Amino acid sequence: MTIDLQLADYSDGYRFRLQCQQCGNGWHKDPADLLQYSILHTRMYLVEIEQILPCRSCHETAVRITPIIIKPTHHFVGGLG
């Protein structure tokens, strides 16, 4: 999955679902929480973060990041056809 957005693009209203591809452990993090790691910065692409962020359980660097919208004002816009 290719994500062309940087960490700074997910400031407010987002959470990340992280899942290790090795052990299957999953957890959630806010974008601001990821910036607490000294190896990460706001201009990094999510693909780059996936390659260096270790799993909190097995410590392997095989984490998949999925952005989740948590904005309370986010609504589905579509039509019935």
Buried (B, 14 or more C-beta within 10 A) or exposed (E): EEBEEBBEBBEEEBBBEBBBEEEEBBEEBBBEEBBEEEEBBEEBBBEBBBEEBBBEEEEEEBBEBBBEEEEEEEEEEEEEE
